[in-house]
């Protein structure tokens, strides 16, 4: 954003910035008009992103040159009348590639990484150009598409024809561009563009506020905005408060943490969205934080014990317990990479040991995953009561993804999940205690249990950024050993901190019991699969062995028939594997509290029994009202209460009247739940059996030739 004699000039950066934060636009406008100085901030993360982005762009240009395409680079960095004319001159010449094209039209300007010639007639002649931009994977799709739209719009003015397509080249694509149709995003682009123009032209008298959002992580104004929020005692300082709750509280005249901390309970008003209980919870959180701030010390208090939640989720400690932490980067390749498996445990001599298993490639990721699962499985033989502790839901989710991605260690991980071997200490903390912290990250809790990190968090953050940037560009050889050492130390600290946290929670549990509280341990499950699953595996595993007999492991060594057999063998259990994701979601919902179900589109919370309504059959249909919330329940779903008991089936759901009619099961006719969630599982037994029949035929007769299942065999 720059001030000129013709007003404020706008760029793609301004457009994307406004999409993320209106206050950012206000600040940048003030800078452009000379009313505010741009902050002088050095952010190592942004520097690394800029450097890696430049490397990726150059690699793509080298790829184009190696393909025999001539390229012209437009000089300079700024967009001036001279650079725009240089770009237009190159376009009129018809060169195949124009690098750093300067595009200018009225108050808007932009620098496109690449303009690539296409043989579509335009005002230039028998050709025209389309925009290609190189982007790091961690840049958002919304912002990227908006930026491409602006470049394409500017390009349309320059060549007299709107380009049909625009392209992004991510690092993992082997330089194959992702294609977007310009017209598909035109309405979105025009609306965003008009909104920014209005905001800039009509900004006088419009007051914006730096409400926090995800863009703050990469914004040069983040320190100033954070200071203002703290000076204002903003509600966002309250741990686990939602944006919906903040808006509701502000509408009720409660706009600071101090005001929330002193708000009378029970509520004197009925929330528009969410339950009164959830507002009571954030009020109490604000109170504890305000008291801690006033007293100048950390404080905490235990929450009332609720069976199945909080401290009652702590299993009895075992000498075999494992404390796990994974380091992953979701922007490596198309599906992310778990690049460090860290675990802390007692070795055979009784000494605490840490293993940091690095995985910088897909093959290493598979190996590290298998190594950990094999380690934990073997350790269970010696310590049948062991558990694997982690903090928050990342680790179980990552292992489920790896199990599915590589089709390996499925039964072992399934057994662990069925036996609830994995214990999420974040869930224990969230529902077990209330602490004077702004966030329940494990780093914020460490002062309570006296854990001191050996690796400084600032050093760790810089090393993580540098290492992950190299991974995202597939430049493993550029990863510095000192960065690996720092990241491994950071991971070790996380693992050991998880152990210290578990021990502290055990102390709190013991203290509460000593004061008269009854806190049960969770139930024990051996995790053994049911008879149906075992019988199915007994049936298909020998068939898989027959189909893959003599088939090379290396894809490059297989002929077409062998590869077809390999594919068939690996899809025999496909339906059961797919069903796992459905059941994993069921168990996740089962473990949520009534308050947490308010935020789940599969659930409803704040239910109030209205009465019985007419319905078919012997069992009654009960109507319940519910509080304002978004839900995907439409009727015909099986409904379960907190903890997983099936209470009935959804007959009808009305968002207008906020009611749900539930056909009750016999056991729960007289039970009126506070919250429910829906679950519907579609069986695929017949489809799975049909694959087995094809597999048996191929194992007996081969993949080629006439006979049954010819179409399927030809497809394979």
VENMOCOR-V660883 format. One record per helix or strand of 3 or more residues. SS is the DSSP state (helix for helix, strand for strand). FROM is the first residue (numbers start at 1). LEN is the number of residues. Records with the same first field share a line. If there is no record, write none. Layout:
SS = FROM-LEN + FROM-LEN
//
This chain:
strand = 2-3 + 7-5 + 71-3 + 97-9 + 108-11 + 128-7 + 165-5 + 178-4 + 300-3 + 322-8 + 337-10 + 352-7 + 388-3 + 422-3 + 433-3 + 603-3 + 608-6 + 621-5 + 638-4 + 646-9 + 659-6 + 675-5
helix = 12-9 + 22-11 + 44-23 + 81-13 + 141-19 + 171-3 + 182-20 + 214-5 + 222-10 + 235-3 + 243-9 + 257-5 + 276-20 + 310-4 + 362-21 + 394-13 + 410-9 + 425-8 + 442-7 + 457-16 + 476-3 + 481-34 + 531-18 + 555-3 + 560-12 + 574-17 + 594-4 + 666-3 + 685-17 + 710-6
//
